[in-house]
Amino acid sequence: MRFAILTCAILTLACGSDNPVTPPTGSRALTVFGAGRVSDRYTGEIWVRGSVA
């Protein structure tokens, strides 16, 4: 029971930051290509932190 309370407390405290993330030096902003219709749906998984992917 103590472990569950400790885990919940740690997760609650860890999610309390809304500070912006500074991208590493030399990285460029993400750009959007294409302006046509997409007839298929594509999904992917990427790791994102703030505005850096």
N, CA, C and O of each residue as an XYZ file, in Angstrom:
212
protein
N       0.817     -1.190      0.000
C       0.000      0.000      0.000
C       0.865      1.259      0.000
O       0.566      2.225     -0.703
N       1.941      1.242      0.796
C       2.829      2.405      0.842
C       3.487      2.640     -0.513
O       3.675      3.784     -0.926
N       3.833      1.561     -1.199
C       4.453      1.685     -2.517
C       3.506      2.356     -3.495
O       3.933      3.198     -4.285
N       2.231      2.003     -3.457
C       1.244      2.609     -4.355
C       1.079      4.097     -4.061
O       0.974      4.899     -4.989
N       1.056      4.470     -2.812
C       0.931      5.880     -2.439
C       2.174      6.648     -2.866
O       2.072      7.756     -3.391
N       3.345      6.065     -2.644
C       4.588      6.707     -3.045
C       4.656      6.876     -4.561
O       5.081      7.923     -5.049
N       4.244      5.860     -5.302
C       4.240      5.938     -6.757
C       3.297      7.022     -7.251
O       3.658      7.789     -8.143
N       2.118      7.101     -6.699
C       1.159      8.150     -7.084
C       1.698      9.536     -6.756
O       1.535     10.468     -7.544
N       2.335      9.679     -5.606
C       2.893     10.973     -5.219
C       4.008     11.394     -6.170
O       4.079     12.560     -6.561
N       4.871     10.465     -6.543
C       5.967     10.781     -7.461
C       5.422     11.159     -8.829
O       5.888     12.128     -9.428
N       4.451     10.420     -9.331
C       3.877     10.732    -10.637
C       3.158     12.074    -10.633
O       3.210     12.808    -11.620
N       2.498     12.394     -9.551
C       1.805     13.665     -9.447
C       2.798     14.826     -9.436
O       2.569     15.842    -10.091
N       3.870     14.683     -8.714
C       4.876     15.751     -8.644
C       5.668     15.864     -9.945
O       6.094     16.959    -10.310
N       5.868     14.766    -10.638
C       6.645     14.775    -11.878
C       5.896     15.448    -13.014
O       6.526     15.920    -13.961
N       4.592     15.507    -12.953
C       3.791     16.078    -14.043
C       3.473     17.545    -13.824
O       2.598     18.078    -14.507
N       4.131     18.209    -12.918
C       3.773     19.573    -12.584
C       4.570     20.652    -13.285
O       4.482     21.813    -12.884
N       5.348     20.334    -14.317
C       6.186     21.339    -14.965
C       5.686     21.646    -16.362
O       5.481     20.734    -17.163
N       5.486     22.937    -16.666
C       5.120     23.376    -18.008
C       6.206     24.267    -18.584
O       5.921     25.130    -19.413
N       7.432     24.073    -18.162
C       8.534     24.883    -18.657
C       8.824     24.538    -20.111
O       8.778     23.366    -20.485
N       9.125     25.540    -20.941
C       9.447     25.259    -22.342
C      10.779     24.530    -22.465
O      11.654     24.657    -21.609
N      10.914     23.779    -23.523
C      12.135     23.031    -23.785
C      12.915     23.758    -24.869
O      12.363     24.080    -25.921
N      14.182     24.014    -24.625
C      15.032     24.666    -25.619
C      15.618     23.599    -26.531
O      16.259     22.668    -26.045
N      15.412     23.712    -27.860
C      15.947     22.702    -28.762
C      17.467     22.718    -28.776
O      18.076     23.756    -28.514
N      18.082     21.593    -29.074
C      19.538     21.549    -29.148
C      20.059     22.501    -30.223
O      19.347     22.815    -31.176
N      21.272     22.946    -30.072
C      21.888     23.860    -31.026
C      21.968     23.214    -32.401
O      22.341     22.047    -32.524
N      21.618     23.970    -33.429
C      21.713     23.475    -34.794
C      20.476     22.753    -35.295
O      20.435     22.356    -36.460
N      19.468     22.569    -34.454
C      18.268     21.880    -34.920
C      17.361     22.870    -35.646
O      17.333     24.057    -35.321
N      16.625     22.370    -36.626
C      15.713     23.210    -37.394
C      14.282     22.939    -36.972
O      13.981     21.900    -36.385
N      13.414     23.872    -37.270
C      11.996     23.709    -36.955
C      11.384     22.661    -37.881
O      11.843     22.478    -39.008
N      10.354     21.981    -37.405
C       9.653     21.007    -38.228
C       8.863     21.733    -39.310
O       8.219     22.746    -39.037
N       8.909     21.224    -40.520
C       8.173     21.833    -41.624
C       7.092     20.885    -42.102
O       7.192     19.669    -41.937
N       6.058     21.457    -42.696
C       4.951     20.673    -43.230
C       5.034     20.704    -44.743
O       5.076     21.776    -45.347
N       5.058     19.523    -45.361
C       5.108     19.410    -46.809
C       3.786     18.879    -47.327
O       3.091     18.129    -46.640
N       3.445     19.274    -48.543
C       2.245     18.744    -49.175
C       1.010     19.553    -48.853
O       0.858     20.087    -47.755
N       0.138     19.629    -49.827
C      -1.098     20.351    -49.624
C      -2.252     19.616    -50.296
O      -3.326     20.186    -50.490
N      -2.034     18.367    -50.645
C      -3.071     17.609    -51.344
C      -3.908     16.775    -50.399
O      -3.652     16.712    -49.197
N      -4.909     16.139    -50.968
C      -5.776     15.258    -50.176
C      -5.074     13.937    -49.917
O      -4.355     13.426    -50.776
N      -5.280     13.402    -48.761
C      -4.725     12.098    -48.398
C      -5.888     11.139    -48.279
O      -6.775     11.321    -47.445
N      -5.880     10.105    -49.127
C      -6.997      9.164    -49.106
C      -6.779      8.023    -48.114
O      -7.727      7.324    -47.758
N      -5.565      7.834    -47.676
C      -5.262      6.778    -46.700
C      -4.852      7.422    -45.378
O      -4.436      8.579    -45.327
N      -4.979      6.651    -44.337
C      -4.586      7.134    -43.013
C      -3.289      6.441    -42.617
O      -3.170      5.217    -42.683
N      -2.330      7.247    -42.208
C      -1.039      6.724    -41.766
C      -0.819      7.127    -40.312
O      -1.197      8.223    -39.900
N      -0.218      6.252    -39.557
C       0.102      6.571    -38.178
C       1.567      6.248    -37.931
O       2.164      5.441    -38.645
N       2.124      6.865    -36.945
C       3.506      6.608    -36.566
C       3.716      7.021    -35.128
O       2.934      7.787    -34.565
N       4.770      6.512    -34.545
C       5.096      6.858    -33.176
C       6.427      7.579    -33.169
O       7.414      7.090    -33.719
N       6.448      8.749    -32.539
C       7.677      9.503    -32.408
C       7.809      9.966    -30.969
O       6.821     10.070    -30.242
N       9.025     10.239    -30.573
C       9.277     10.742    -29.227
C       9.291     12.246    -29.292
O      10.043     12.817    -30.082
N       8.481     12.910    -28.485
C       8.359     14.362    -28.514
C       8.505     14.896    -27.097
O       7.946     14.349    -26.146
N       9.271     15.979    -26.978
C       9.378     16.679    -25.694
C       9.240     18.153    -25.973
O      10.117     18.746    -26.602
N       8.163     18.759    -25.523
C       7.918     20.163    -25.801
C       7.675     20.363    -27.292
O       6.771     19.754    -27.865
N       8.476     21.211    -27.916
C       8.337     21.434    -29.352
C       9.443     20.756    -30.141
O       9.658     21.083    -31.308
N      10.148     19.816    -29.520
C      11.248     19.103    -30.170
C      10.831     17.665    -30.399
O      10.426     16.969    -29.467
N      10.933     17.215    -31.666
C      10.586     15.836    -31.992
C      11.800     15.127    -32.542
O      11.724     13.946    -32.882
